[in-house]
């Protein structure tokens, strides 16, 4: 019974979207209804919390990868590219000022 409930919750509820409060509330409700013993409830709470955190991290990595691929395909400048350009502009401005000073 415990495994069935656990599997149902993992597939039926967006695991990455589960907050600790939601997980605790769900585990307490199942224990209250007598579907889980206190020990099973604690185990379920611990398992779901760990899996929820892992799912969130996995999702973040996937989203980060998708964003990187998308920006690369769009041929957008990276932060590094912009920093290099800013440094180059500063050097050019200094060179221009130096050139103007020597003319005077």
Secondary structure, 3 states (H helix, E strand, C coil): CHHHHHHHHHHHCCHHHCCHHHHHHHHHHHHHCCCCCHHHHHHHHHHHHHHHHHHHHHHHHHHHHHHHHHHHHCCCCCHHHHHHHHHHHHHHHHHHHHHHHHHC
